[in-house]
Amino acid sequence: MEETHYSLLGVRYMKLGHTEEAAGGFMKTHTMLMVSKGSGDLYLNGLRHRVKARSICYCPPGTMADIRRTPISSVPLEVYELQYDVWEFEERTTSRIVYGKRISALMDVGKLPVAATLEALALVQELYQYKQVPGVSGRVAANLRIDAIFKQLLSTVLQSTEDEEREEDWLERMRLAVDYMEKHFAESITRKHMAKRVGLTPAHFSVSFKRATGSGFAEYLTRIRLEKAREELLSGDDRNLDRIAREVGYQDGLYLSRKFKQHFGHSPRDYIQRPKRIVALQYLGHLLVLGLTPAAASTNLLRARPYSGKLGNVADIGDARSLQAISSLQPDLIVTSEPNNEPLSQLAPTISLPWGREDTFDELLRLGRALNRELEAKNWIDGFRAKEEQAAVQVAERIGSRATAAVFEFWADRLWAVNISYGRGLRILYQTFSFRPPEPLAEHVLGDGIGLELTPDMLAAYAADYMFVTIWEAGGGAAYAERVMNGKEWRSLPAVRNGNVFFLDLELFKYNDPLALEQQLSILTKLLTNVHRTAYGTQ
């Protein structure tokens, strides 16, 4: 009996012919990306992986992926994406064998040390061709053939060989080198020193390092130091160039200034000038509460519910790949969460804060210091905390203490207990109102990860006293929500019977910035204190 089963859900072929084109998104299932032609950059949860023909990358559920063609390459980037579920043996009785779906990672996220063989590429192409045949999913013989090809492909890809183990050892040495440089960049680091640390000759180290990172050793170290210097300049605390120079590994501020201008095209003093024209690719709500209306913003932000009626004549520049549109505005500053800000930083000084890494208050303070608006940031935080305290008292009077709450989201065919890092008002529910998640859900919604996928028959074990519902309508979630809510499992839940199920507008509650938090606090307070209440069964 097999302990693990793999079921192929779909195969997609992508051809990216321009650097502005990108593919990827939020990976809902286990996903394998296999490059058949060209070269490019793949960002997985913000970390860059250089990929080329025959590269294989693995993305577990919950991964954010973005893949693009290398700008210097004239060959289109061609990629096959395979999505599949993994089922693991749980128990066996006299009448049945039970398997459970695995949503945790099978291996490390990123590019595998294994290169795709010609056999693997041929198998992927064969799978794709089978999947394009109309009605193939309804034919038993065809499905068996697809299943056999998929298993053969997995065996080919995941089979370990001595050559692959040596490749992994080589990559691990380079990872150790990069990790050391990231931590000790302020010290005197030489190529000879680094080669000795990883057990290679200096010449071999240089070749290996460039192969792994795409940059020479000296170039990579310089970039680390100058990025750290730029981060210090944007902190807004102490902008003494001599101090910053010593902290990043240079002898004085004059030398730092020269290197900074060579790399970024402008001096540190110019970089820290108060910006006049801001392009917001992220953090729009943060900027608005600081009293800064950007000159332009991305299309998604301009259409977002929290900022409706607050943007006036803010220009629409598309997205982070719209370099020409951004450049035409001659911005003084670009604010983004993109992991790769090199193309943007060539257009204007760029603040890049990875999305969701810090609490919203910490993000606001960081931006306030960088933009000479620290007082405005502190004033907003103090004001919001006062509103929180008042709302918490009102809610506590209505529902008492130690109640449980959770947010459940419906997709096309899935029900998801949401993790706090995905917004959905959970910061206010758990921190402001002091709700607790149901005990079986605690590790899934408060720890790392994306939450927990549920089926209707699991609801009773994970239900909360107060249940909040969001629906991803674009993916067909409304129809699935209707089916579940008409079922006996849902209607038997105490929260449903007690009228303690509340529907939240996903277009507002999926955001987690200051403006959205203000609106979410007001709505949740009204719902929980019976003012303008919209509960399941009371609409």
Buried (B, 14 or more C-beta within 10 A) or exposed (E): EEEEBBEBEEBBBBBBEEBBBBBBEEBBBBBBBBBBBBBBBBBBBBEBBBBBBBBBBBBBBBBBBBBBBBEEEEBBBBBBBBBBBBBEBEEEEEEEEEBEEBBEBEEEBBBBBBBBEEEBBBBBBBBBEBBEEEEBEEEEEBBEBBBEBBBBBBEBBBEEEEEBEEBBEBBEBBEBBBEBBEEBBBEEBEBEEBBEBBEBEBEEBBEBBBEBBEEEBEEBBBBBBBBBBBBBBBEBEEBEBBEBBBBBBBEEBEEBBEBBBEBBBBBBEEBBEEBEBBBBBBBBBBBBBBEBBBBBBBEEBBEBBBBEEEBEEBBBBBBBBBBEBBBEBEBBBBBBBBBBBEBBBEBBBBBBBBBBEEEBBEBBBBBBBBBBBBEBBBBBBEEBEEBBEEBBEBBBEEBEEEBBBBBBBBBEEBBBBBBBBBBBBBBBBBEBBBBBBBEEBEEBBBEEBBBBBBEBEBBEEBBBBBBBBBBBBEBBBBEBBEEBBEEEBBEEBEBBEEEBBBBBEBBBBBBBBBBBBBBBBEBBBBBBBEEEEEBBEEE
